[in-house]
Amino acid sequence: MNIGVSGPHSCNDEERELGFRVGAAIAGAGHILVCGGMGGMMEAAAEGARKSGGTTVGILPGDRREDANRFIDVALPTGLGPFRNALVVQACDAVIAIRGGYGTLSEIAFALRLGVPVVGLNTWAATQDGKTDPGIHVVSSPEEAVDTAIRLARRSADSPSHND
């Protein structure tokens, strides 16, 4: 299974620790980590996955593989800039959003639109007409985020309407 991680381009120590633990848990569960391949949360999660023996994929905004962070095993340059966020989501069976800015918000929106399960760890909430959208599954720890993402991805894969 491919589990995506989305978050800020630069991290404080607390955010970095969250990302590292999410990446480690993804690898520990035997899944592939997919991210935007650059710095910040993407690097923290990729480092956690790599140091736990996992495989990491970075879908890059630019044209050069060598721009990926040092923990990316498979670097896929797109030349699409921030528009590559749709590709990151499309490559995933579930997405874990950790904090983040508008790039993270766009990945959440793409995932919700494409029917890819979204798990939120200290991130955006979506509301419409004063009601919170239940599409973002809120959790309180990195390990719960990964467990929830895997469970939701399995359920989604078993659903006949997956990605219709």
BELRAUR-V159305 format. One record per residue. N is the residue number from 1. RES is the residue in one letter. OMEGA is omega in whole degrees, -180 to 180 (none if undefined). Layout:
n = <N;N>
res = <RES;RES>
omega = <OMEGA;OMEGA>
//
This chain:
n = <1;2;3;4;5;6;7;8;9;10;11;12;13;14;15;16;17;18;19;20;21;22;23;24;25;26;27;28;29;30;31;32;33;34;35;36;37;38;39;40;41;42;43;44;45;46;47;48;49;50;51;52;53;54;55;56;57;58;59;60;61;62;63;64;65;66;67;68;69;70;71;72;73;74;75;76;77;78;79;80;81;82;83;84;85;86;87;88;89;90;91;92;93;94;95;96;97;98;99;100;101;102;103;104;105;106;107;108;109;110;111;112;113;114;115;116;117;118;119;120;121;122;123;124;125;126;127;128;129;130;131;132;133;134;135;136;137;138;139;140;141;142;143;144;145;146;147;148;149;150;151;152;153;154;155;156;157;158;159;160;161;162;163;164>
res = <M;N;I;G;V;S;G;P;H;S;C;N;D;E;E;R;E;L;G;F;R;V;G;A;A;I;A;G;A;G;H;I;L;V;C;G;G;M;G;G;M;M;E;A;A;A;E;G;A;R;K;S;G;G;T;T;V;G;I;L;P;G;D;R;R;E;D;A;N;R;F;I;D;V;A;L;P;T;G;L;G;P;F;R;N;A;L;V;V;Q;A;C;D;A;V;I;A;I;R;G;G;Y;G;T;L;S;E;I;A;F;A;L;R;L;G;V;P;V;V;G;L;N;T;W;A;A;T;Q;D;G;K;T;D;P;G;I;H;V;V;S;S;P;E;E;A;V;D;T;A;I;R;L;A;R;R;S;A;D;S;P;S;H;N;D>
omega = <175;179;-179;174;-180;179;-173;179;174;-173;166;-176;-180;179;179;179;177;180;179;-179;176;179;179;-180;177;179;-180;178;176;-178;-179;177;176;178;179;170;-176;-174;176;-178;-180;179;-180;180;179;178;179;180;-177;-179;176;175;-178;178;-178;177;177;177;-166;178;-175;-175;-171;177;-176;176;179;176;-171;-179;179;178;-179;-179;-178;179;-179;-174;-175;-178;-177;179;177;180;177;179;178;-178;-178;-179;-172;173;174;180;174;178;-180;-177;173;-180;-176;175;176;179;179;178;175;-179;177;-179;179;-180;-176;180;177;-179;-180;174;-178;176;-179;-176;-178;169;179;176;175;-177;177;-180;179;178;-179;-178;177;-178;-173;179;-176;179;177;-178;176;178;-178;178;-180;179;180;180;-179;179;178;180;-180;180;179;-177;-180;-179;-178;177;175;none>
//
